Amino acid sequence: MSGPPLVPPLKCQGIKTKLVSAIQKIAQPRDYSRWVEPFCGSGVVALNVQPKKAMLCDTNLHIINLYRDIQSGKLTAAVAKDFLTSEGEKLKSQGEPYYYEVRTRFNAAPTPLDFLFLNRSCFNGVIRFNRKGQFNVPYCHKPERFAQAYVTKITNQVRQIAQVLRTVDWTFEVQDFRQTLASAQPDDFVYADPPYAGRHVDYFNSWSDEDETALASGLGSLPCDFLLSTWHSNEFRSNTAIELLWSRPGFYMQKREHFYHVGSSEDLRHPMIEALISNFALEGEEVVAPVRSQQALLAL
């Protein structure tokens, strides 16, 4: 990857835009035939690594459906432009009530275009659903959100990912990470970017300690290389799963600062130390090997 990273049309908390060059540097020398993501999220990593063959999975069917529509040509830059321009005019004239009208419409009969509209006009570009699977992020209070320049920015992002998808062999699947890991082959490379343990776990469905444990077990049993990104620490606290689950023989860790974008204002957005963990040696890795507590040993 040269130049600035490609940015997908979806905003997503914890997006790895600032880490894709580091991830690509780690993955590029590895010998693999297929790139596999159990948690594709915004799709930013695959969009920039651009493997020739990939299986991109997520439990969030709205993300998968949006990218399937772009891949099939149903959702084009022109379609997105017309829709966001039209809906943006309604938002500009009606304000907050129209945002909630679209949100209600989406929750009753979801479409990728409504999902894109909500994602770009909700509070802070957060993707969040309640236990009933309904999008529940409040309005961003910017009635002129879809100004011409903003619509152009989004449609250019749709165009860029459509151009990438025309040159690669990618499949998008709605499935649980356990199923994705179980299907991994020896010549795959698995990149896992799960919900941050103990943090924003309502992205689409919950993420529990049991899920984190199952992920560690699944990655540790893979017949192929993997790279995991998760949070390590910030100025306030540390991720206890690092010691409990991810500090084990055969796992290697590299730490990177990652600016964290979920916060209502700049003073509430703090640097996050990201842990990149693999089952192969990393250049300049910091192998975490603390004196393990009994709890940590039992978790292995």
Wavefront OBJ file of the C-alpha trace (Angstrom):
o trace
v 0.000 0.000 0.000
v 1.371 3.383 -0.998
v -0.190 6.731 -0.184
v -3.052 7.230 2.256
v -5.203 4.192 3.060
v -8.446 3.598 1.221
v -11.403 4.404 3.452
v -14.616 2.339 3.213
v -18.064 3.944 2.935
v -19.041 2.712 6.398
v -17.823 4.305 9.608
v -17.271 1.891 12.456
v -15.995 2.216 16.009
v -12.500 0.813 16.373
v -11.879 1.051 12.618
v -8.284 0.107 11.791
v -7.564 2.807 9.184
v -4.451 3.958 11.040
v -3.203 0.397 11.538
v -3.658 -1.079 8.060
v -0.107 -0.315 6.969
v 1.278 -2.194 10.000
v -1.104 -5.111 9.401
v -0.187 -5.244 5.718
v 3.527 -5.181 6.552
v 3.065 -8.204 8.821
v 0.819 -10.159 6.446
v 2.505 -9.454 3.111
v 5.535 -11.770 3.549
v 3.369 -14.694 4.695
v 2.632 -17.465 2.213
v -1.143 -17.851 1.945
v -3.776 -18.453 -0.737
v -6.880 -17.036 0.945
v -7.430 -14.168 3.385
v -10.095 -14.917 6.017
v -11.746 -12.450 8.396
v -14.206 -13.684 11.045
v -15.070 -10.036 11.909
v -14.799 -7.970 8.753
v -16.518 -4.894 10.233
v -16.031 -1.863 8.007
v -13.856 -3.926 5.647
v -11.000 -1.425 5.847
v -8.231 -4.009 6.320
v -9.161 -6.216 3.371
v -9.821 -3.119 1.255
v -6.219 -2.027 1.761
v -4.427 -5.382 1.866
v -6.404 -6.403 -1.254
v -5.793 -10.155 -1.235
v -6.739 -11.832 -4.501
v -8.978 -14.317 -2.698
v -10.819 -13.698 0.571
v -13.713 -14.793 2.746
v -15.023 -11.857 4.764
v -17.491 -12.728 7.495
v -19.504 -10.921 10.129
v -22.618 -11.559 12.180
v -23.855 -8.094 11.171
v -25.942 -8.963 8.124
v -26.402 -5.267 7.268
v -22.681 -4.810 6.623
v -22.527 -8.013 4.585
v -25.604 -7.071 2.553
v -24.203 -3.612 1.782
v -20.952 -5.041 0.446
v -22.768 -7.784 -1.461
v -24.857 -5.088 -3.159
v -21.728 -3.130 -4.089
v -20.102 -6.307 -5.365
v -23.116 -7.232 -7.515
v -23.456 -3.719 -8.928
v -26.843 -3.137 -7.330
v -25.401 -0.376 -5.147
v -23.256 1.887 -7.305
v -21.707 5.280 -6.672
v -24.468 6.845 -8.781
v -27.212 5.075 -6.833
v -25.639 6.137 -3.527
v -25.303 9.731 -4.740
v -28.941 9.988 -5.818
v -30.210 8.394 -2.597
v -28.067 10.387 -0.159
v -28.763 13.635 -1.999
v -32.526 13.041 -1.900
v -32.583 11.817 1.692
v -30.182 14.559 2.715
v -32.594 17.213 1.450
v -35.348 15.689 3.566
v -33.035 15.637 6.588
v -32.105 19.265 5.968
v -35.728 20.410 5.814
v -37.189 18.183 8.531
v -34.202 17.648 10.840
v -34.239 15.194 13.722
v -37.773 13.793 13.131
v -36.740 12.627 9.670
v -33.661 10.829 11.002
v -35.881 8.853 13.369
v -38.356 8.208 10.565
v -35.579 6.578 8.545
v -34.367 4.661 11.584
v -37.869 3.279 12.165
v -38.165 2.408 8.473
v -34.821 0.612 8.540
v -35.670 -1.390 11.664
v -38.941 -2.503 10.069
v -37.501 -3.343 6.636
v -33.714 -2.868 6.477
v -31.980 -1.885 3.246
v -28.273 -1.204 2.603
v -29.017 2.359 1.499
v -30.916 3.205 4.687
v -28.107 1.577 6.655
v -25.565 3.790 4.886
v -27.711 6.893 5.523
v -28.053 6.111 9.233
v -24.379 5.259 9.612
v -23.371 8.626 8.193
v -25.970 10.723 10.033
v -26.079 9.093 13.464
v -24.086 10.167 16.508
v -20.362 9.851 15.839
v -20.778 7.240 13.100
v -21.382 4.476 15.634
v -22.787 1.088 14.607
v -24.896 -0.153 17.497
v -27.925 -2.409 17.789
v -30.111 -3.386 20.730
v -30.900 -6.928 21.837
v -33.793 -7.093 19.374
v -31.417 -6.377 16.499
v -32.654 -2.821 16.011
v -30.351 0.070 15.166
v -30.548 2.408 18.158
v -27.911 5.122 17.716
v -29.299 8.653 18.216
v -29.191 11.500 15.734
v -25.990 13.522 15.221
v -27.908 16.864 15.248
v -26.424 17.980 11.931
v -29.377 18.593 9.571
v -27.042 19.665 6.776
v -25.022 16.483 7.137
v -25.353 15.491 3.484
v -23.892 18.570 1.883
v -22.637 18.055 -1.662
v -18.999 17.629 -0.605
v -19.922 14.983 1.978
v -22.071 13.046 -0.477
v -19.225 13.157 -3.000
v -16.823 11.811 -0.372
v -19.093 8.867 0.408
v -19.854 8.064 -3.228
v -16.143 8.131 -4.051
v -15.638 5.567 -1.283
v -18.371 3.373 -2.780
v -16.705 3.725 -6.180
v -13.286 2.779 -4.781
v -14.481 -0.393 -3.109
v -16.469 -1.340 -6.238
v -13.281 -0.992 -8.282
v -11.404 -3.250 -5.861
v -14.183 -5.859 -5.876
v -14.072 -6.103 -9.657
v -10.451 -7.287 -9.526
v -10.619 -9.836 -6.682
v -12.344 -13.074 -5.717
v -14.038 -12.252 -2.417
v -17.033 -13.834 -0.741
v -19.062 -12.147 2.013
v -20.727 -14.404 4.566
v -23.039 -13.841 7.542
v -21.778 -16.274 10.135
v -20.432 -16.687 13.654
v -16.655 -16.557 14.123
v -16.615 -20.156 15.355
v -17.951 -21.367 12.018
v -15.451 -19.223 10.137
v -12.476 -20.507 12.139
v -13.675 -24.100 11.787
v -13.541 -23.737 7.994
v -9.963 -22.406 7.890
v -7.502 -24.306 5.703
v -3.701 -24.705 6.039
v -3.039 -22.227 3.223
v -5.309 -19.516 4.674
v -4.318 -16.412 6.600
v -6.797 -15.403 9.311
v -7.046 -11.782 10.405
v -9.285 -11.362 13.463
v -10.518 -8.019 14.725
v -13.157 -8.920 17.332
v -15.169 -6.476 19.430
v -12.933 -5.027 22.112
v -13.328 -7.181 25.229
v -14.944 -5.182 28.007
v -15.651 -2.214 25.765
v -18.110 -1.550 22.896
v -19.740 -4.960 22.782
v -23.159 -3.903 21.471
v -21.855 -3.268 17.938
v -24.366 -5.840 16.663
v -24.666 -8.539 19.271
v -22.995 -9.086 22.612
v -19.370 -10.105 23.151
v -18.756 -12.027 26.357
v -15.794 -13.425 28.259
v -16.876 -16.824 26.945
v -16.659 -15.526 23.367
v -13.166 -14.132 23.977
v -12.087 -17.459 25.465
v -13.574 -19.366 22.514
v -11.758 -17.050 20.110
v -8.419 -17.628 21.839
v -8.977 -21.381 21.717
v -10.076 -21.275 18.077
v -7.150 -19.176 16.916
v -4.728 -21.302 18.904
v -5.995 -24.422 17.125
v -5.814 -23.069 13.571
v -3.851 -24.985 10.928
v -2.681 -21.685 9.431
v -1.202 -18.302 10.338
v -3.334 -15.762 12.147
v -3.052 -12.142 13.216
v -5.324 -10.727 15.916
v -5.829 -7.079 16.777
v -7.273 -6.166 20.157
v -6.863 -3.412 22.694
v -3.987 -3.636 25.120
v -4.367 -0.593 27.351
v -5.020 3.116 27.571
v -4.172 5.696 30.196
v -7.023 4.515 32.392
v -6.929 0.724 32.356
v -5.557 -2.426 30.763
v -7.170 -5.342 28.968
v -7.124 -8.235 31.452
v -7.584 -10.727 28.583
v -4.011 -10.014 27.465
v -2.651 -11.909 30.450
v -5.511 -14.343 30.862
v -5.868 -15.506 27.269
v -3.327 -14.033 24.878
v -0.065 -14.523 26.793
v 0.723 -18.133 26.048
v 3.503 -20.174 24.427
v 3.494 -19.791 20.666
v 1.780 -16.392 20.659
v 3.722 -13.232 19.839
v 2.702 -9.638 20.406
v 3.553 -6.252 18.949
v 2.127 -3.052 20.432
v 1.009 -0.020 18.444
v -0.588 3.263 19.445
v -4.040 3.604 17.913
v -6.004 6.839 18.285
v -9.449 5.947 19.546
v -12.274 7.833 17.843
v -15.397 7.014 19.872
v -16.104 10.012 22.084
v -18.483 12.952 22.036
v -15.643 15.485 21.793
v -11.918 15.583 21.047
v -10.988 15.843 24.742
v -12.761 12.524 25.368
v -10.901 10.678 22.589
v -7.760 9.066 23.933
v -4.883 7.084 22.438
v -5.330 3.347 22.675
v -2.451 0.907 22.727
v -3.355 -1.841 20.294
v -1.976 -5.354 20.591
v -1.212 -7.235 17.368
v -0.958 -10.913 18.302
v 0.075 -13.777 16.033
v 1.148 -17.414 16.038
v 4.365 -16.547 14.189
v 7.279 -14.343 15.210
v 6.773 -10.612 14.665
v 9.530 -8.135 13.960
v 10.213 -6.148 17.108
v 7.606 -8.120 19.030
v 7.125 -7.730 22.734
v 6.306 -11.202 23.981
v 4.096 -10.897 27.035
v 5.232 -13.506 29.510
v 4.227 -12.320 32.985
v 4.243 -14.541 36.010
v 0.807 -15.987 35.444
v -1.803 -16.040 38.129
v -3.692 -19.279 38.847
v -6.670 -17.751 36.987
v -4.530 -17.147 33.902
v -3.157 -20.689 33.941
v -6.660 -22.151 34.197
v -7.730 -20.114 31.163
v -5.103 -21.734 28.917
l 1 2 3 4 5 6 7 8 9 10 11 12 13 14 15 16 17 18 19 20 21 22 23 24 25 26 27 28 29 30 31 32 33 34 35 36 37 38 39 40 41 42 43 44 45 46 47 48 49 50 51 52 53 54 55 56 57 58 59 60 61 62 63 64 65 66 67 68 69 70 71 72 73 74 75 76 77 78 79 80 81 82 83 84 85 86 87 88 89 90 91 92 93 94 95 96 97 98 99 100 101 102 103 104 105 106 107 108 109 110 111 112 113 114 115 116 117 118 119 120 121 122 123 124 125 126 127 128 129 130 131 132 133 134 135 136 137 138 139 140 141 142 143 144 145 146 147 148 149 150 151 152 153 154 155 156 157 158 159 160 161 162 163 164 165 166 167 168 169 170 171 172 173 174 175 176 177 178 179 180 181 182 183 184 185 186 187 188 189 190 191 192 193 194 195 196 197 198 199 200 201 202 203 204 205 206 207 208 209 210 211 212 213 214 215 216 217 218 219 220 221 222 223 224 225 226 227 228 229 230 231 232 233 234 235 236 237 238 239 240 241 242 243 244 245 246 247 248 249 250 251 252 253 254 255 256 257 258 259 260 261 262 263 264 265 266 267 268 269 270 271 272 273 274 275 276 277 278 279 280 281 282 283 284 285 286 287 288 289 290 291 292 293 294 295 296 297 298 299 300
